[in-house]
């Protein structure tokens, strides 16, 4: 709903070679938001698919900021938020489709729970099945141990064996969480400013986790509601699987180094090393019959020094 009245939310979409998906995201955003006054700003990270021009043509009322270089997700959001004055910022991925009333419900939820500071909703896949990746718990020594040995994968529905994913929880109730994922994340402008936005060192992945954990350090408790739901077509702008794995692992190492007690950091990094080592060793017998898997883990293992250091 774009009106002449002052907007209360700035919806920030950072796009990268996702022109048609971004157009769909914007279309569903406007079609399914009935009560909330909002502005929509798209920051295009030097896409090569003519994204900026296509989005401008499809939505003349949407502000499109086209960068001549890919500055990353964190810096792009910081840039838009720094030039916006609405009470709330909603970070929305370009590969999402907003369901009816989702943004309205999320904003109402935020107003009812101001002490949460950061709010998120439920995400589903295109087929309507639950996508658990709308929120996570902070990694722990227990979760890293179970992950390294495949226990969390075997017992996905166990809250004990799969704690990072809140195993067994269908995201069907209101709940405090450690991390709201940046695909659908609402935050108040005062808190965003207090935190200084995203840390720019988190070029891709982990910036939302770091933001939520820094907010937690100030006494806020991020919260989820099932009443705000979107479809998330995961990973549309990161197609190289080994590159994505390396970036995710780099972010996880950074979260451990930035947010764990010092005495836990060494064992945590060692468990990450063990996780990759076990998968690399396990993939070697399948080098011929499962070439893609073997090549994937060979590439991840070869660059272990890079991702174990995390973001500097």
SULRA-V392139 format. One record per pair of residues at least 12 apart in sequence whose C-alpha atoms are under 6 Angstrom apart, sorted by sequence separation. I is the first residue (numbers start at 0). J is the second residue. If there is no record, write none. Layout:
i=I j=J
i=I j=J
This chain:
i=279 j=296
i=42 j=63
i=45 j=66
i=39 j=61
i=40 j=62
i=41 j=63
i=42 j=64
i=43 j=65
i=44 j=66
i=45 j=67
i=40 j=63
i=42 j=65
i=43 j=66
i=45 j=68
i=45 j=69
i=44 j=69
i=138 j=163
i=181 j=207
i=136 j=163
i=180 j=207
i=9 j=37
i=13 j=41
i=135 j=163
i=7 j=36
i=8 j=37
i=9 j=38
i=10 j=39
i=11 j=40
i=12 j=41
i=13 j=42
i=14 j=43
i=15 j=44
i=135 j=164
i=6 j=36
i=7 j=37
i=9 j=39
i=13 j=43
i=16 j=46
i=178 j=208
i=6 j=37
i=15 j=46
i=16 j=48
i=18 j=50
i=0 j=33
i=178 j=211
i=0 j=36
i=136 j=177
i=136 j=178
i=135 j=178
i=204 j=247
i=134 j=178
i=134 j=179
i=176 j=221
i=205 j=250
i=134 j=180
i=175 j=221
i=176 j=222
i=204 j=250
i=133 j=180
i=175 j=222
i=174 j=222
i=174 j=223
i=173 j=223
i=173 j=224
i=172 j=225
i=171 j=225
i=241 j=295
i=252 j=307
i=253 j=309
i=249 j=306
i=252 j=309
i=253 j=310
i=248 j=306
i=119 j=179
i=249 j=309
i=119 j=184
i=118 j=184
i=118 j=185
i=31 j=99
i=32 j=100
i=35 j=103
i=117 j=185
i=24 j=93
i=27 j=96
i=28 j=97
i=31 j=100
i=34 j=103
i=117 j=186
i=27 j=97
i=24 j=95
i=21 j=93
i=24 j=96
i=20 j=94
i=8 j=85
i=7 j=85
i=10 j=88
i=7 j=86
i=8 j=87
i=9 j=88
i=10 j=89
i=11 j=90
i=12 j=91
i=14 j=93
i=8 j=88
i=12 j=92
i=12 j=93
i=92 j=182
i=91 j=182
i=91 j=183
i=90 j=183
i=90 j=184
i=89 j=184
i=89 j=185
i=88 j=185
i=88 j=186
i=87 j=186
i=87 j=187
i=86 j=187
i=87 j=188
i=86 j=188
i=116 j=219
i=118 j=221
i=120 j=223
i=115 j=219
i=117 j=221
i=118 j=222
i=119 j=223
i=120 j=224
i=121 j=225
i=114 j=219
i=115 j=220
i=118 j=223
i=120 j=225
i=115 j=221
i=122 j=228
i=124 j=230
i=115 j=222
i=120 j=227
i=121 j=228
i=122 j=229
i=123 j=230
i=124 j=231
i=120 j=228
i=122 j=230
i=200 j=310
i=77 j=196
i=105 j=227
i=104 j=227
i=73 j=197
i=74 j=199
i=73 j=199
i=101 j=227
i=101 j=228
i=140 j=267
i=147 j=274
i=98 j=228
i=71 j=202
i=72 j=203
i=98 j=229
i=97 j=229
i=96 j=229
i=96 j=230
i=95 j=230
i=95 j=231
i=94 j=231
i=95 j=232
i=94 j=232
